[in-house]
């Protein structure tokens, strides 16, 4: 099949990484793949396999710093997408995220309207003013969309029951984790620790998420303060970047809590297997909006136990291998961490085995390819 995968950019992000994983996997199975983005470049561009069957197109030459120019770029994007689709003549057009879903819907009107698939990547997201209009229009147009693929059961339920989307068909296909890349590497455990000056006897706990209100960084920081007030053998890292204003507020909060001697802000990293392997535990303190969390699954693939809030499909990913708690509760998160560090109360399964059996790349590609073929056959 000739398949177009359409997304805003290939910058850092869960949807972006999964699109690249899908492009590479489908290419290896003999499909002709076109990756189309609104904006060029991005960290994940380097992860696309260089193969004659994968073609990369950007609808704009660069992301402009001018708001007016960006608006003009977005206004012309559906027309440019339609022109490219007419040239490629794909059997499937798979878009991800609201603005791209809307543009893909506009561009596929007519002969290609039965080829469209929308991707749903989150649940209970609180949209900003720039996202509300595309989301509203997508909801209005959704009944004409042949299929929507959600990466979580929570996301599918929210899209249908709360947001009011009415696609002709909806499928849940969880993310796929490359367990050849993300796996337990005991030798890697000490590399990041040495750079941070963290002794091998210290318990290292990480929050790996973009800086965004939904991720609950403020709750995590308060737990750090409570934890270091009780014990000295712990250290914490925050990996990821995002909203600059929010990050400044969080940095101020960390100063007020007097925790920076036990906390490192590492920003975005390109050595994530080493980061995961350095950890003892991963925390996901999200308060809303999660779908299928890559960070949780990747950490588990590296053999790490996770303490997660019951948001999106986080509880389903963790299963019996970690600890699930209610969101928005500093005390509950603190107690869960304290207990899991001391191995109290919990008898847990194998994180690696769960990811290999339930969230492998092969399973992800199998299910997506099957759905694409099914719909195309109709």
N, C-alpha and C positions, 0 to 999 in steps of 0.2 A: 504494500500500500504506500501511496504518497501521503504523508501526514504533516500538517503544519501545526507546530506548537507555538502558541502566542502568549507572551507575557511582557510586562512593562520594562524590565531590565534583567540583567544577570548579576545584579549586585548581591551582597550577602543577604540571605534569607532562606527560610525553610522551603517555600514554594519554588524559589529559584533553583535550589539544590535538587529538589525532586524532579523538576523539569529536565535538568541536565542528566540526571540518572535515567529518566525515561527515554530521553533522546538517544543516549548511548546504548541502552538496552535494546530498544527497537531497531536501531541501526545494525547491531550485532545479529539480529534475527532476519536481516535482509530487507527491511523497510527503508524507503527513501524519506529522509527527515529534513524538514525545513524549520529552523528555529527563528522566529520573527520576534523582535523586540521593539518597543517604542524608542528606547534610547540605547546607544551603543556601549560596548565595553562591559565592565563589571567583573568582580572577583571570580565569579563562577564560570566566566568565559574560558578560563584556562583549563577547566575540568571537562570541557567537551572534547570527545575523541576526534582527532583530526582524520577524517575519513571522507572519501568522495561522496558518500551517501548522506552526509550531514552538511546542510547548507545554512549559513547564518546571514540574516538580513536585519538591518535596523531601519526603522521608518524615518528616523531623523539622523542628522550628522553628529549632533552633540546635544547634551542637556544644557540649555541656555540658562544663564543666571537672571535673565530678564523675565519677569512674570508675563508681560505682554507677548513676548516671543514664544514662551511656553504654551500660552493659551492658543496662539495661532498654530503651533505645532500640533496640539491636541485636536484642534478643529479639522486639520487636514489629514490627521492620522487614519480615520476610517476609509477615506478615499484612497490613500496610499496603500493601505492594507488590501483593499478590494482589487487594486491594480495588480499587486503582487500575487494575490490568490488566483486571479484570472490567468496570469502567466504560468503559475505552478500547476493549476488545476488539480488540487488535492482531493483524495477520497474522504479525508477527515480533517476538520479544523478544531483543535482542542485549545481553548483559551483558559487563562487562569486569572482570578481576581477581578473585582467589579468593573473598573474602567476598561480593562481589556475584554471582558465578557461583553460589555456594551458595544465596543468598537467592532468586535467579531460578529455580533448580531447584525449590525448595520452593514458590514462588508459582505456578509453572506446572503443578503436578501436576493431572492430570485433563484437561479439555478443551483446555488450552493447551500440553500437554507436547510436542507435535510442532512447536511454533513457536519453540523455544528454540535460541539460538546462544550459545556461550561464546567469549569473547575471551581469547587467550593472548598476553601482551605481553612476555615475557622468556624467558631460557633459563638453566638452572643457577642459579636464585636460591636464596640461603641464607635460609630463612624464619626469622623469630623465633617465639617461643612463641605469639603471638597469631594467627599466620598458619598454623601447622602443622595445627591441627584443621580449619579450613575446607578447606585443601588436601587433607588426608587424606579428608575426606568427599566432596569433589568427585571425587577419584580413584575412590572406591567407586561413585559414582552416574554416572560418566561414560559408561558403556555405554548409558544411556537417553537421552543427549543427541544430537539429530539431527546437530548440526554444531559443530565448533570451528574458529574462524578464528585463525591465528597470524600475527603481523606479521613473522615471520622464519623462514627454513628451520631455523635452529638451534633456535628455540623449539619448532617443530613436532616436530623429531626428539627433543628432550629430553623433551617432554611424553609422547610415545608410548614411546620406547625406554628412558628412565630413570625417569620419574615413574610410568609405567604407566597413563596415561589411555587410554581405549578408546572415544572417540566414534564414532558411526556413520560419520562423515565428517570429514575435516580438510582445510582449505584454507589456503594461504599467500598472504596479501595484504599486501605491504609498505606502510609508511606513505606518505602522499601529502604532498608539499611544495608549498606555494603559491608558485609562482615569480613571481607578480605582486607578492607581498609580500616574499619573500626573493629578491633579485637584486642584481647588482653595481651599486653606486652610488658612483662615484669621489668625488663631492662630499661624501659622508658620511664618507669615510675620516678626515678631520681633526677632526671634531666631538668624538668621545670622546677622541682623542689630546690635544686642547687642554685638556680638562678634567683629564686626568691629568698634563699637563705633559710629554708624550712627543713628541719631535721627529719629523718626518716621515721622517727618515733612519734612525730606530731600528726594528729588527725587533720587532714586537709579536706575542706568542704567547699564546694563550688556552686555558684548560681551562673548558669550559662544561658543567656537570653539577651535579646536586643533591649535597649533602654526604652521602655514603653510603659505607660501606666498599668496596662493589663498584667504585667509580669510581676508586680508586687515586690519590687526592690526595697521599698521602704520597710515592709514587713521583715524581709530578710535581714536588713541592717539592724533592726531592733532585736532580732533573735541573736545576731552576732554579739551585740552588747550584753545580752543576758548570759550568753554562753561563756564569754571571756571573764565575766564577773565571778563565775563558779570554778573555772578551770583554766590552766595555762597551757595545756598540751593540745591546743587547737589553733588552726589558721584558716582563713577564708579568702576565696578569690571570686571576683565578678568578671566574667568574660562576655564581651559584646559591646556594641555601641548603639547609638540611636538618637533620640531627641535631645539636643544639646542643652536646652533650658532645663529639662527634667534632670539630666545628669548633673548639672550644676547644683540643683536643689538637693539631690541625693548626696553629693560630695559635702555640702554644707551640713546635712544631717549626720553624716559619718563623723565630721569634726565635732559636732555638738555631742555625739554619743561617745566620743573619745575612743574610737575603735581602729583608727588607721594604722596603729602599730601591729594589728592582727589582721589586716585586710589589704589586698592588692587589687587595683582596677587594671585589668589586662587588655581592655578594648577588644577589637576583632583580631582573630588569630588565624594563621594558615597551617598550624600544626596541631589541629584538634585531637588526633589520636594520642599525642603526647600529653595534651592537657587532661583528657579523660583518664588516662592511665596514671597520672600523678595524683588524682583524687582518691579519697577514701569513700566519700559519699557525694552524690549530687542532690541539690535541692531545686524543686520547681515550686515557686511560691505564687504562681499565677492566680489572679483573682477573677478573671473572666477571659473569654475570647479564644482559648486554646482549641485546636482541632486535634491533630495527631502530632504530638511534640517530637521533633527530630532530636532535640537535646537529650530527652529522657531515653529514647530508644538507642541513640548512639552511645550514651554512657553505659547502658545495660549491655550493649554488644561488647564493650570493653570490660565487662565483668563487675561494674559498679552498682551498688545498691542505691536506690533513689527514695527520697522522701518527697512526696508530691501532693499538691492540693487536688481535690476532686473536681477538676475543671476540664471540659472537653472530654477526650478519651484517655486522659492520663491514667486513671484507675485501671482501665482496660489494658493499656500497654504494660503497666507494672505487674498486674496480676498478683501472684503470691510471692513475688520476688523482692518487694519493697514495702513501703508504708504509705498509705493514703489517708489524708486528713482533710477536714473541711477548709475552704478558703477563708481569707481575711481573719485569721486568728493567730496572733503572735505566740500566745501561751501554748497552744496546741502544737504548733510547729516546733517550738523550743523543747517541749516534753518528748515529742517524737524523735527529734534528733538526739537528745540526751539518752533515750532508751536504746536507740539503734547503735549508738557509739559503744555503749556498754553491753550490747547484745542481749539486753533484757527484754523479755516478753515475746520476742519475735522468732519464729521458726520459718525460715524463708527458702524459696526455691532458687533455681539458677537463673540469673538475669541473661547470661549468654545463650543458654538453651532456649529460652523463651523467644528471644529476638530471632534466632536462627530458624525456629519452627514457624513463627507467626508473622514476622516482619522482614523477611529476607528480600533482597532485590529481585531474585528469581520469581518469588510469589507475586510481588508488585508488578513486574513486567508481564508475567503470565496472565494475571487478571485483567490488566489494562488492555493487552493485546487481544484477549478473548472478547472483551466488550466492544472494542473497535471493529473487530472482524464481524461480530454478531450484527452490529448496527449497519455496517457496510453491506452485509449480505441481504439486508432487507431493502 
